[in-house]
C-alpha cells in the first residue's frame, strides 16, 4: 500500500546527525524492499540494531508435502487444527507452492517470550477468532474478528491475545503484497470506484520504545529455516520513523461489495494482489437484480489458477454442508461450480450474508501432511446428483 506515514520523532533531514535530549546519538536504519527500488522506511534507534551476541540454533520448518501434484478437489475442516500454546508452533501449513504458503493457526498464548521476523515472506493474517494487539518495532495495531493484518517481510513483531480462543488464516507471500493496481491512480491514491479507500487502512498508531540491554531472542525465518538470534538490546528501540514500508490492518467488514444486474466474476471481490496470486473478500451483499438473474456462480474452469476458499461465517450460497473454518481447494483446469440444488435455491433471493476469504494462485498448490490430517473426505464427489 504505497502511502506515506510517520510516527514518533524524526530529524528534519534524512541521513543527518540526530541526538536524544541527553545528547546521545540515534542510529538510522533503512528498512527497504527490492534492493533500493521498493518501498522503504527510515528508522531511528536508541542503539545500533546490529548487535548480535549469538546465533543459538537453527532448525527446518519446511512444510511436509503429502501430494505434490494434486488434481483433486479437496475440503479441509480448518477448526480441526489443534490449539497450541506457542504462536509459531501453532502455525500449520496446509497448502503450499513456491510463491506462497497457506496456513491455519490456533495459538493459545501470546507471543511474548521471543520476537519473530519473517524475512522470506510478507504475511497476511486474517483474524477469524480472537482479538488483541499486534506489537511491532514500528508501532502497535489493535485487532479483532474480521481484520486482515498485513505485515511486510522483515518486520520484527510480537502478538498479544486477549484470550486463548484464537483462530487465524495466514497467507505467506514470497512477493510483496499490494492493493490492486486498478483501484489506484498513477499517484497511488485509491480511486472512487475502489471497494475501499485510505480511511479503511489503519497503520500503527502507538510506538513503544525500549532502551533495555540484555538477552533478547529474535526468531528469524529464512528459506524455511528458523534461526534463533540473541540480540544485546531490545528490538523495539525505534524512537521514530517515516516512509512507505510498515504494517497495517484492513477489516473485511469495510470492504464495499460491487454488484450488478447479472452475476459478476470473482475479480470484483479482489482485496490484495501480488505477482503470483490474489486475495479476495466475499462479504454480505445484495444479489444481482436482473429479473431473470441467477445469483449463484456459473460453472467455470479456471485453467490457470488454483482456487482456495476459506469460509468465515454465514451461509455460503453456492455450497452444501459448509462449516466455519472450512477450506476448499479447486485445482487448476477442473471445472467446478454450485453444488446440486444451489443454483436453483439462489434464484429469486435478494441478498446473502456470506463471509469468506479466497486465494487464487497462478501455480498449482501442493497438499501437505497437515492438510491430510483434517481432510473432510471425498469432496471431489460432492457434485454428484
N, C-alpha and C positions, 0 to 999 in steps of 0.2 A: 504494500500500500504506500505509494510514493507521496508522503505528506510530511512536511517539516514539523518537528516538535522539539521542545526543550524543557528541561526540568532541573531544578537546583541552581547552583552558582557556576557561571562560566565567565571567562575573560572576554573583553570586548573584541579581541583579535586572536584568531587561532594561531597555534604554534609560537606563542609568546610566553614570557615568564608569568606565572600565576602562583600567588602565595596565599597562605591562610592568614587570618588576622594576627596570628602569633609569629608570622614570618617564615613559616615552613613551606617548602615547595609542594605544589600539587603536580602530579605526574600524568601527562597526557597519553591517551591511547586511542588510536584509530581502530574502530570496530567496524570492519567493512567486509563486503562480499564481492565475488567475481573479480579477484585481484583488486585493482584500484578503480574498477569501472562500474561496480554495482552500488547499491545503496549502502550508506555508511553513517556512523555517528562518531562524534568526538567525545571521549570520556575523560574526566579528571579525577584521579585517585589521590587519596591521602598518603598512600605508599605505592611503591613500584609493584605492578601486578604480575611481575615476572619471577617472584621469589619462591622457587620450588625447593623444598627441603629433601623430598624423597619421592620416588615412584614405588608405592607399596607393593602392588601386584597388578597383573593383567590377566583377563580371562575372556573366553569366547562366549558371545551371546547370539551367535547366528541362529536364525530360525531353522529348525529341523524339518526338511521337506518330506512329505509323505507322497504327494502326487506332483511330479514335475511338469507333466504335460497333460493338463486337465481339460477334458471336453464334456464334462457332465455338470448340469445344473445342480447346485447343492444348496442346502439350507442349514444354518447353524443356530443352535439355541445359545445366544450370547450370554444370557443370565446364568447359564450353567458353568461359566468360568468361575472358579472358586475365589472367594475373598481371601486376600493375603495381606499381612501386615505391611511389608516393605513395598514402597512405591515402585521401584524398578523390578523387583521380583514378581510383582502382580501383573506386569505387562506381558501379555501372551500374544505373539504374532500369529494370526490365523491365515492370512493371505499375504503373498509377497511376490515381487519381481525385482528387477534391478533398478527400478525407478522409485518404488515406494513399498512400505510395509503397512499393513492394516492390522491394528492391534486392539484387543479388548483388555480392560483392566478393572479390577475391583479392589483398590487399595484401602485398607482399614485404618492405617496410621498416616499421620502427616509426615512429609519428608523433612526431617529436622536434624538427623544425626550426620548428614553429609549434604553436599551440594551436587547438582547434576549439570552436565554440559554435553549436549549432543552436537558434535562437530561434523557428523555425517549428513544431517538432515534438518530441514525446517520441520516443525511439529504443529499439527492442528489437533488440539484436544477438545473433543465435544463432551460437554458435561451432561450426561443422561440422568444421573442421580448424584446429589450432594451439593454442597456449597462451601465456600471458603475463600482463601486468598492465595493468589499466585505471587510469590515474592522473588524478585529478580534484582540483579545488580544495577538495573536501570529504573527500578521502582516497582511498586506493587499494584495489583489489579484484583479487585473483588470479583468472584464469580458465583454463579448459581445455575440451576437447571436451565438448559437450552443455550448456554453460552458456548461459542467457539473461542478457544484461546489459541491465538496464532503466535508461535514462539520461533523466531528466526534461529538458524543454526549458530552455535557458539554462545548462546545465551546461558549464563550461569543462573540457576534458579532452584528454589525450594517451593513446596506446596503445603499450605496449612488447610486441613479439612475440619469442618465443624462437627462432624460425627464419623462413625465407622461405616456408614451405609453409603458407599460411593460406587458409581458405575461410569466408566469412561470409554469412549470410542475415539481411537487415536489413529491419525494418519501421519506417517513419517515420509517426507518427500526429499529425494536427492537433489531436486532442483528448486529454486526459490518459489514461494507461494505469493501470488498477487491476486488482486481483484481483476475480473475480466477486462481486457483492453476495450471491448466495445462499450463498456459502461463509462469510459473516461474520455475526456477531450485530450488534445495534444499537450495541454499543460499538466495533465494528471488529475484534474478535478472530475468528480463523478457527475455525469450528465443528468438531465431532468428525467430521462426515461429509465435510469438505473433503478433497480428494485431496492436500493439502499443508498445512503449518502454518508458524508463525513461525520455528520452528527450521530450516526449509529455506531461509529468506530470509537472505541474507548482505549486510549493509550495509558501508560502508567501515570498515576496522579499523586503517588506517595513515595518519596525516596528515603530509604533507610541508609544511613552512612555509619560505618563502624571503623574504628582505628585499632581494634583488638589485635594483639600479637599472640601467636600460639601455634597450635596444630589444627589445621582446617583441611578436611578431606573433600576433594572435588573429584567425583567420578566422571570421567570423560569418555564418551562413546566415539570411537573412530574405527571404521571398516569392520563393523560388527564385533568389536572388542571393547571391553570396559577396562580403562586404565585408571587406577586409583592414585591420584596425585595428592601429596601432602604439601600444603602451602604454609608460609610463615605468617601471613596476615589474612584477616577476614576478607573473603572475596567481595563482600558488599562495602567496598571502600570508596565508592564514587560519590563525590560532592555535587556533581552537576554534569550535564551532557546536552548535546543538541545534535540534530541530524534526522535521518530518514529510516534508520535501521533500529527497530525496537519492537517489543511485543505489544499486542493489543487484543481486545476482545470484541466480538460481534455476536449479538444474540440472534438465534434463529427466529425468535418472535418478532424481530424488527425487519425481517425480510418481507417486502411487499410483493405479493404474487402478481404475475402478469397473466391475464385471462383473455379469451377470445370467443368468437361465435362458435368455432369448432375446436376440436382437441388440438392443443399446441404441443410441440415436441419438448423433450427434456431440457434443451439448452435454455429455455425460459426460466428454469429453476437454478441456473448456474450461479454459484456464490464465489468460488475461488478457481483459479487456473494455474497450471504450471505448463512446462513444455511437453509433459508426458502424461498428464491426467487432469481431470476436473473434479470438483466437488460441488454438488447441488443440494439445495434445501427444498423439500416438499413441505408446504405449510398449509394450514386451513385457508380455503379459498372458495369463491363462487365457481360453479361449474359453467361449462360452455352454454351459450344462450341462443344458438340456432334452434329453431323449433324442432328439428329432427336430429339434434346433436347426440352423439354417443360419448358421454364423458369418459368412459373407460379408455385406456390407451389401445391403439390398434396393435395387432401382432407385428413384430418387427425383428429383423435380423441386423444387429449391429455388427457388421462384418469386420470392423477394425477395432472394436473395443470390448473388453470385459466389463460387465456391469455389476456393481455391488450395491445393494440396498440395505441400509441399517434402519430398522423400524423402531421409532421412538415412542409414539403414542397415537391414539385414535384408531379408527377402523380403516385400514388401507383398502380402498375400494376395489383394486384390481386383483387382490389375493384372497385366498381362503385360508383359514386356520393360521393366521399370523399373530404372534405374540410380541410384547415389548422386548426389545433387545435381540430380536431375531435378525439374522443376516442371510440374504440370498445372494448367490453368485450365478449369473447367467454368462457363460463363456462366449468368446468371440465366434461369430458365424453360425450359432444355433438359434433359430427363431424362438422367441418367447412372447408372451402376451398375457391377457387376462386369464385367470383360472376359469374353468367351466362355470357358467352362470353369472360371472362377474360383469360381463358386458351387458347382459340382459337386466341385471339388477340396477345398473347405473343409469339406464335410460329413464328420463323424467326427473332424476334427482337434481337438486339445485345447488348443493354445496357439499363440501367434505371437510372433516375435522382432522384429517391425517397429518402426521408429523414424521418425517423421515429424512435421513441423510444418504445421498447417493455418491458413489465414487466410480467414475468411468476411466479405465486405464487403457492406454494405447498398446501396451504389451500384455500378453497373457499373464494371469496370476497363477502362481503355484500354491498348492494346498499344503498346509503344514500339519505336523503331528498334533499340534494343539487344536487345530480345526477338526481333525478326525475324532477327537475326544468328545466334541459337542455337536457332531453331525446329527441332524434331526431325522435322517432316514432317506427314503427313496423319493426325494423331492422332484427329481427329473421325470418321474412318472405321474406327477400330480395333475397334469393336464389331460389325462385320460378321462373320457366320459363314462 
